[in-house]
Amino acid sequence: MRNQTRLRPGRESDAPFIGRLSGKVFGIYGPYGSLVSQWFATGATATLVAFVDRVPAGFSMMGAAFQVDDTVHAAELLALAVEPEYQRRGVGTQLMQAVERAVLQCGMKKLFLHTATENTPAQKLFERNGFQVHRIIEAFYPEGQDALHMGREMGLPKERPEEPKF
C-alpha cells in the first residue's frame, strides 16, 4: 500500500513540529529551530505542512522579497525540510511544486533561495525544479558555512530556463 501525502497551510498548532524539524535538519548551520519558529510566528510567511498518512513529514516556508538586486516581485523559499525517514519519497518534490504554484498565483516573477554548499541532496532537488546557482555567499550561515544563492524565473520551463538576473 502506497503512503498518501497531503499538504495543507501551516497552523499555529504546527509550530512545535516546525521548530523541532528545523532544529533537526538545519541545526548544524545555526539556531534554526528557534529562528524558523520565529519566522513562522510572525505570520509574514506562507507555510505548508506535508503529512504522510496523517503524520507530519515536512514543511516549506516562503516569504516575499520586495526587492532583490533591482528586481521587484520575487519570493524567497526560506525553508524546506523533510523528516529523514520521509526523504527520497517525493515529499520534498511535492512541497517544492506547491511553493512554485503559490509563487505564480501571487504574481511573483522570480523565486530564490539559499542552501549550504555541502547540502547536495537539497541542491539536486532544487536543480530538478529548474533552479540555477547564481553565486556563492561566503560565511552566510551563523555557524560560518557558505551558501549557494539559487534562483529561477517563474513561468519558464524547468528543463532549460533562461539565465535569470538576480
C-alpha positions as CSV (number, residue, x, y, z in Angstrom):
1,M,0.0,0.0,0.0
2,R,1.3,3.4,-1.0
3,N,1.7,6.2,1.5
4,Q,-0.6,9.1,0.9
5,T,0.9,12.6,1.2
6,R,-1.3,15.6,1.9
7,L,-0.3,19.3,2.1
8,R,-2.1,22.0,4.0
9,P,-1.4,25.5,5.2
10,G,0.6,25.7,8.4
11,R,-1.4,26.3,11.6
12,E,-0.4,27.6,15.0
13,S,-0.6,24.1,16.3
14,D,2.2,23.1,13.8
15,A,4.7,25.4,15.5
16,P,6.3,22.7,17.7
17,F,6.8,20.4,14.7
18,I,8.2,23.2,12.6
19,G,10.6,24.2,15.3
20,R,11.7,20.6,16.1
21,L,12.3,19.7,12.5
22,S,14.1,22.9,11.7
23,G,16.5,22.3,14.6
24,K,17.0,18.7,13.5
25,V,17.8,19.4,9.8
26,F,19.2,22.9,9.9
27,G,20.8,22.9,13.4
28,I,24.3,22.4,12.0
29,Y,24.0,25.8,10.4
30,G,22.9,27.8,13.4
31,P,19.9,28.2,15.8
32,Y,17.3,27.5,13.1
33,G,15.0,25.6,15.4
34,S,14.2,29.0,17.1
35,L,14.8,31.2,14.0
36,V,12.4,29.3,11.7
37,S,9.9,29.2,14.6
38,Q,10.1,32.9,14.9
39,W,9.6,33.4,11.2
40,F,6.5,31.2,11.4
41,A,5.1,33.1,14.4
42,T,5.3,36.4,12.6
43,G,2.5,35.3,10.2
44,A,4.5,37.0,7.4
45,T,5.4,33.7,5.8
46,A,3.4,31.2,3.7
47,T,4.0,27.8,5.3
48,L,2.8,24.4,4.0
49,V,3.0,21.3,6.1
50,A,3.1,17.8,4.5
51,F,1.5,14.8,6.1
52,V,2.2,11.2,5.1
53,D,-0.7,9.0,6.4
54,R,-1.6,11.8,8.9
55,V,1.9,12.0,10.3
56,P,3.7,15.4,9.9
57,A,6.6,14.7,7.4
58,G,7.9,18.1,6.3
59,F,7.2,21.7,5.6
60,S,8.0,24.6,3.3
61,M,8.2,28.3,4.2
62,M,8.1,31.1,1.7
63,G,8.3,34.9,2.1
64,A,8.0,37.8,-0.3
65,A,11.1,39.8,-1.1
66,F,10.1,43.2,-2.3
67,Q,13.4,44.0,-4.0
68,V,16.2,41.6,-4.9
69,D,19.0,43.1,-7.0
70,D,16.7,45.7,-8.6
71,T,14.0,43.0,-9.3
72,V,10.6,43.5,-7.8
73,H,8.1,40.7,-7.4
74,A,10.4,38.0,-6.1
75,A,9.7,35.3,-3.5
76,E,12.2,33.6,-1.3
77,L,12.0,30.0,-0.2
78,L,13.1,30.4,3.4
79,A,13.0,26.8,4.4
80,L,12.1,23.3,3.0
81,A,12.6,20.4,5.4
82,V,11.6,16.8,5.4
83,E,11.9,14.3,8.2
84,P,14.8,11.9,7.4
85,E,12.5,8.9,7.4
86,Y,10.4,10.5,4.6
87,Q,13.2,11.8,2.5
88,R,13.5,10.4,-1.1
89,R,9.8,9.6,-1.1
90,G,8.6,12.6,-3.0
91,V,7.6,14.8,-0.1
92,G,10.2,17.5,-0.9
93,T,9.2,17.5,-4.5
94,Q,5.5,17.9,-3.6
95,L,6.3,20.8,-1.3
96,M,8.5,22.4,-3.9
97,Q,5.8,22.2,-6.6
98,A,3.2,23.7,-4.2
99,V,5.6,26.6,-3.4
100,E,6.0,27.2,-7.2
101,R,2.3,27.2,-7.7
102,A,1.8,29.7,-4.9
103,V,4.5,32.0,-6.2
104,L,2.8,32.0,-9.6
105,Q,-0.6,32.6,-8.1
106,C,0.8,35.6,-6.2
107,G,2.1,37.1,-9.4
108,M,5.7,36.8,-8.4
109,K,8.3,36.8,-11.2
110,K,11.2,35.0,-9.5
111,L,11.8,32.6,-6.8
112,F,15.2,32.4,-5.0
113,L,16.7,30.5,-2.1
114,H,19.9,29.8,-0.2
115,T,21.3,26.4,0.5
116,A,24.5,25.2,2.1
117,T,27.3,24.4,-0.4
118,E,27.6,20.9,1.2
119,N,23.9,20.2,1.1
120,T,23.9,18.2,-2.2
121,P,20.6,16.5,-1.7
122,A,18.8,19.9,-1.5
123,Q,20.8,21.2,-4.4
124,K,19.7,18.2,-6.5
125,L,16.0,18.8,-5.6
126,F,16.3,22.5,-6.5
127,E,18.1,21.8,-9.8
128,R,15.5,19.3,-10.8
129,N,13.0,22.1,-10.2
130,G,14.7,24.5,-12.6
131,F,16.9,26.4,-10.1
132,Q,20.4,27.6,-11.1
133,V,23.3,28.6,-8.9
134,H,23.9,32.4,-9.3
135,R,26.7,32.9,-6.7
136,I,28.3,31.6,-3.6
137,I,27.9,33.6,-0.4
138,E,30.8,33.0,2.0
139,A,30.0,32.6,5.7
140,F,26.3,33.0,5.0
141,Y,25.1,30.8,7.9
142,P,25.5,31.7,11.6
143,E,27.9,28.8,12.1
144,G,30.1,30.1,9.2
145,Q,29.1,27.8,6.3
146,D,29.0,29.1,2.8
147,A,25.7,29.1,0.8
148,L,24.7,28.9,-2.8
149,H,22.3,31.6,-3.9
150,M,20.0,29.8,-6.4
151,G,17.0,31.1,-8.3
152,R,14.7,30.6,-11.2
153,E,12.4,32.7,-13.3
154,M,8.8,31.7,-12.8
155,G,6.7,30.6,-15.8
156,L,9.7,29.3,-17.7
157,P,10.2,25.6,-18.5
158,K,12.1,23.9,-15.7
159,E,14.4,21.9,-18.1
160,R,16.3,24.8,-19.7
161,P,15.4,28.2,-18.0
162,E,16.9,31.3,-19.3
163,E,19.7,32.8,-17.2
164,P,17.8,34.8,-14.5
165,K,19.5,38.0,-13.5
166,F,19.3,38.1,-9.7
